[in-house]
Amino acid sequence: MKCDELKAEPMIINEDYTALYYPKESVDAAITELKRKLEDAKATAYAESVDAGMRERRLKRALWISRAERAKEKQQLFHFSLGYEKLCIDGFYDPYSGRRELSPKQWIKAFNKVEVKLLKKAEEYK
C-alpha cells in the first residue's frame, strides 16, 4: 500500500534547522489509492445492504404466508367441529363457562377474512 511506503525526506530550511517533508507525487498517489479503496468499500457496503434488504423482504413474505397458512389450518379445524356445535340464538354456548362464543361457522368466516388479509400483506413483500 502506498500509504505505508511514504517516506519523509529532509529539507534544509537554514543552517540550524532541517524539516521533514513528503514529496507531492507520492502523497497524491497515496490519496488516490485511498479514494479508490473508499469507493470500493462504499460499493461493497451498498451491495451488502441491498442483499440484506432483499433477504429481509423474502423473510417477511414467508412470515405472512406462514401466518395465512395457520389461519387456513384454523378454518379446517372448525370445519371438523361443525357437526358438534350446540347453537343458541347468538352462537355457540359454552356450558362450562356460561359464555356465548362464536359458532364454528362464524369462526370459519373470521379466519377466512384473516387469511385473505394476510395473503394481501404477503403480496406487498413480493
C-alpha positions in Angstrom: 0.0 0.0 0.0 1.4 3.4 -1.0 0.5 5.0 2.4 2.8 2.6 4.2 5.6 3.3 1.6 5.6 7.1 2.2 9.0 8.3 3.5 9.8 11.7 4.7 12.7 13.4 3.2 14.8 16.1 5.0 14.7 19.6 3.8 17.2 22.2 4.9 15.5 25.4 5.9 18.6 27.2 7.2 21.9 26.2 8.7 20.5 25.3 12.1 17.1 23.8 11.2 16.1 21.0 8.9 12.5 19.8 8.4 11.0 16.6 7.0 8.5 16.7 4.2 6.7 14.2 1.9 7.1 14.5 -1.9 3.9 15.7 -3.6 3.8 12.9 -6.1 3.9 10.1 -3.5 1.3 11.8 -1.4 -1.0 12.3 -4.4 -0.6 8.6 -5.3 -1.4 7.5 -1.8 -4.5 9.8 -1.7 -5.7 8.4 -5.0 -5.3 4.9 -3.7 -7.2 5.6 -0.5 -10.0 7.2 -2.5 -10.3 4.2 -4.7 -10.4 1.9 -1.7 -13.1 4.1 -0.1 -15.2 3.9 -3.3 -14.7 0.1 -3.3 -15.8 -0.1 0.3 -18.8 2.0 -0.3 -19.9 -0.1 -3.3 -19.4 -3.3 -1.3 -21.4 -1.9 1.6 -24.2 -0.8 -0.7 -24.4 -4.2 -2.4 -24.5 -5.9 1.0 -27.3 -3.6 2.2 -29.3 -4.4 -1.0 -28.8 -8.1 -0.4 -29.9 -7.8 3.2 -32.9 -5.8 2.2 -33.9 -8.5 -0.3 -33.4 -11.2 2.3 -35.5 -9.3 4.7 -38.3 -8.9 2.2 -38.2 -12.7 1.5 -38.3 -13.5 5.2 -41.2 -11.1 5.8 -43.1 -12.5 2.9 -42.5 -16.1 4.2 -43.7 -14.9 7.7 -47.0 -13.5 6.3 -47.6 -16.6 4.2 -47.0 -18.9 7.2 -49.5 -16.9 9.2 -52.0 -17.2 6.4 -51.4 -21.0 6.3 -52.0 -21.0 10.1 -55.4 -19.2 9.5 -56.3 -21.8 6.9 -55.5 -24.6 9.4 -57.8 -22.9 11.9 -60.5 -22.9 9.3 -60.1 -26.6 8.7 -60.2 -27.2 12.4 -63.5 -25.5 12.7 -64.8 -27.4 9.7 -64.4 -30.6 11.7 -66.3 -29.2 14.6 -69.3 -28.2 12.5 -71.2 -31.3 13.4 -70.7 -30.9 17.1 -71.9 -27.3 17.6 -74.7 -26.5 20.0 -76.2 -23.3 18.9 -78.2 -20.9 20.9 -79.6 -17.7 19.5 -76.3 -15.7 19.1 -73.8 -18.5 18.6 -72.1 -21.3 20.5 -73.0 -21.7 24.2 -70.2 -23.0 26.4 -71.9 -24.9 29.2 -68.8 -24.8 31.5 -68.2 -21.0 31.5 -71.7 -19.9 30.7 -70.5 -17.6 27.9 -71.7 -17.3 24.4 -69.0 -18.0 21.9 -68.8 -17.7 18.2 -70.1 -20.7 16.3 -67.8 -22.7 14.1 -69.3 -21.2 11.0 -68.6 -17.7 12.4 -65.0 -18.7 13.2 -64.6 -20.1 9.7 -65.7 -16.8 8.2 -63.4 -14.8 10.6 -60.4 -16.9 9.8 -61.2 -16.7 6.1 -61.1 -12.9 6.3 -57.8 -13.1 8.3 -56.3 -15.4 5.7 -57.2 -13.1 2.8 -55.7 -10.1 4.7 -52.5 -12.0 5.4 -52.1 -13.0 1.8 -52.6 -9.4 0.7 -49.9 -8.4 3.2 -47.6 -11.1 1.8 -48.0 -9.7 -1.7 -46.7 -6.4 -0.6 -43.3 -8.1 0.0 -43.2 -9.9 -3.3 
